[in-house]
């Protein structure tokens, strides 16, 4: 497991330990991780497989939709402390029922 993946896994493990195994089961071969590994050089989309080119196009489209939404003032503020507290409460509840 790469250092990047390990760091991400440790951060998520603190939030939802039971979900980590499922989330990271095949992360090393995931498209996003392959892109992270290539950050030392620009990605040449034309060199990607057809499937990865489609994923790349879909990701760019989703990012553009999100950016347009933010430009229109439709973004929401996230209270990260409350979000993390809720994840901890959910984890505690799962532990009590287990």
N, C-alpha and C positions, 0 to 999 in steps of 0.2 A: 504494500500500500504506500502510495507516495506521501510525502510530508503534507502536501496541500489537502489530500483526502483525509489524512489522519487528523489534521487540525480541524477541519470541518466536522468530522465525526465526533471529536471530543466536545466541540461546542454544542452540537445537537444532542449528544448523549446526556448532557446536563439538563436539557429541557424535556426530553421524552425518551428515556433509556430503552423502553420496550419497543419503540418504533425504529430504533437505530438499525437493528439487524436487517429488517425488511428493507428499509430505505437504502442501505449500503450494500445489499447483497450482490449487486452486479455493477456497482458504481465505477469500478476501474475501467469497464468497457463502455460506459455511458458516453454519449456524444459530448456532453458538456465537459467532462473530464478530459477527453481527447483534445478539446479546444483549449482548455487551460494549459495542457502540456505544450501547446504550440505557441504560447504567448511570446516566446523569444523571437519568433519570426511572424510576419503577417500571414494570415490565412489566405490562401489562394482558393477561392470558392470553386474555380473551375477544376481544381485538383481533387476535390472531394467526390465521394461516390454520389450516385444519383439520389440515394436515400438521404445522405447527409446534406446534399444541396437543398433538398426539399425541407429538411429540418431547419437549415439555416434561413431559408426564405420565410418559413413560418415564424421563426423566432424574430426576425427583423420586422415582419408584419405585426406581431404582437407588441413589440417594443414601440413601433410607430403609433399603434392604437393607444397605448398607454401614454406616450408623450403628447399626443393630440389631446387626450383627455385632461392631462395636467395643464396644458396650455389653455384649455377652456375653463380652468379653475375647478375641475371636478374631482381633484385628488382629495384624499382623506388623510387626516393626521392620525398617526398611530401612537397610542400611549404604550411604549415598549415595556415599561415597568408593569403596567396592568396586564399586558399580553403575556409576559413571562410569569407573572403571578398566577394567571389563569391556567397556563400550561402546568405549573407546579401543583395547583389544586386538582386538575384533571388527573395528573399522575398519582397523587395521593389517593384520590377516589378509586382509581384502578387497583392500587395496592391493597386497599381495604376490602375490595370485593374478591380479590384473588385468593 
